């Protein structure tokens, strides 16, 4: 059985064999997951919870957050570089898609990667939230493995750092989210 330490070492070696870069990326991944998780906690505490049958798991309702806050979101000078990185097709995170083929008469499900479709008329808040959630999903679900850019240390680091910047901007859109995010009492 592989230990967590050995697993993380192997995973981080995909990006770089330099210990310094591995440790830097390990820290960025950790920080991203902590902040993303805390943001989703704050969304739920604020009442942005998907309406479901009673007794089901509570999930954050990003769509309601977007609907209520889309007009309040402004790309300022402080966040413009991060916003652009996450929403420009050449640098935005890619999306994993499924497709079906037949091999020897048997249907086989495969995946490939494509650029995220970012509509020019899409509200800026939705553009950046979709990208941040995609960064999270690609990392958390391991979906980014196999993408031609996955092993690019700089690109992965940029996606994580810019997502963090934007999450801190997003929490300021709603004072209550900010309070829940920052209050650990």
N, C-alpha and C positions, 0 to 999 in steps of 0.2 A: 504494500500500500504506500502511495506517495504522500509525504507529509505536506502540510500547507506551505511550509517554507520552501521545500523543493518545487512544489507546484508554482508558487509565485516566481521563483527564480527562473524556471523554465519559460513561463509566460513572458516575463520581462525581457528575457534574452531575445525574444522575437523582435524587440525594438532596438536593442543595443547590447553589446557585450561589455560596455563600460559600466562599472558599478555605480558611478556617480549618476549617470543618466537613468539607470534602473531605479535607483533610490528616489530620484526626482519624480519619475513617472509614478512610482508606487505612492508617493505622497500626494500627487495631483489626483490620482484615482480615488484615494481615500477621502480627500477633501471634497471632491465632487460628489461622491456618494453621500457623505454626511450632510452637505448643504442641500442637495436635491431631496434627500429623505426628510430633512427638517422643513423644507419648503412645503412638501406635500402634507406633512403633519399640520403645519400652520394653515394650509388651505382647508383641511378637514375641520380644524378647531374653529375656523372662521365661518364654517357652514357650507363651504363648497364641497358638498358630498353628493355623489351620484345617487339619485332616487332609485331604490331597489326594494324588493320585498323585505319586510321586517325580519331581522335575524341573519341577514346576509352580511358578508364582509363590507365594511365601510371603505370606499374608494374615493380619492379626490376627484372633484368634478372640474377638470381643467376647462371644459367648454363653457361652463357658467362663469368662471374667472375671466375667460377671454371676452365673453359677451358683455360683462359688466365693466371691464376695465379697458377695452380696446380704444376708446376715445381719450382715455387719460394717459395712455402710453405715448411718450415723446422720445425720439432718439436724440439724446443730447450729445454734446461734444465729449463728455466723459465716457459714454458708452458706444459712440459711433463706430469705433474700430471693431469692437466685439460684435456689435450688431451686423456690420457688413461681413465680417468673417463667417458668421453663422448663417447668413441669408443670401450670400452670393453663390450662384450655382457652382462655380469652380472650387469654392472652399467649403461650402456647406457639407454636413455629413451626408453620406450616401444612404440609400434605402435598399434593403435586401428584399428581392421579389422572388416569388415562386413561379416555376413553370413546369409543365408536364411533358415528358417524352415517352416514347415507347421503345423499349429495348427487348428484343427477342419476344415481342408480343405482350410484354408486361409493362403496365404503366409505371413510370418512375417519376417521383417528385424531386426536382432539383431547384437550386437557387442561383440567382445571379444578382449583380449589383447595378443600380442605376442612379443617376443624379436625382436628387429630391426635386419634385415638381413644385416650384415656388411661383405662384401666380403674381403678376404685377399688381393686380387689384386686391390681393389679399391684405388684410390689415397687418401693419407692422408687428403688432403684438402676437398675432397668430403665427407669423413667419418665424419669429424668434423662439416662441414656445415650442412649435413643432420641431425645430432643430435641436433644442435642448433635450426634449423628450427622446428624440432619435439618438442623440449621443448616449443618453442613459440606457436606452433599450439595446443599442448596439454593444455597449460594454457589458451590461448586466446579463444579457441573454447570450453573450458570446457571438452575436450575429455578425460582428465586424470581422471576425476571422475569415480570411479568404478574400476580402476586399483588397484590391491592389494597393490601397493606401494604408491598410491596417498596420503594417510593420514600419511605417514612417513615423519615427519618434517625434519629429517636429510637428507634423500634422496632428497627431493624436494629442500631444501636449497643448497645442493651440486650441483644439476643440474643447478640451477640458477647461483651460484657463478662461477662454472667452465665454463658455457656458457659465462658469462661476461668476464672472463679472455681471452677466445679464441676470442671473438668479438674484443677486443682491439688488439690482435695479428693480426687478419685478416685485420684490417684497415691499418696496417703498410705494407701490401703487395703492396699497390698502393699509392704513395705519394699524388695523387690528392684525393683519397678517404679520406685519413687522413686529408687533408686540408678542404674538404667539411664537414667532420664529426666534426671538431673542430671549424670551423668558424661560428660564430653566428651573424656576422655583417649584 
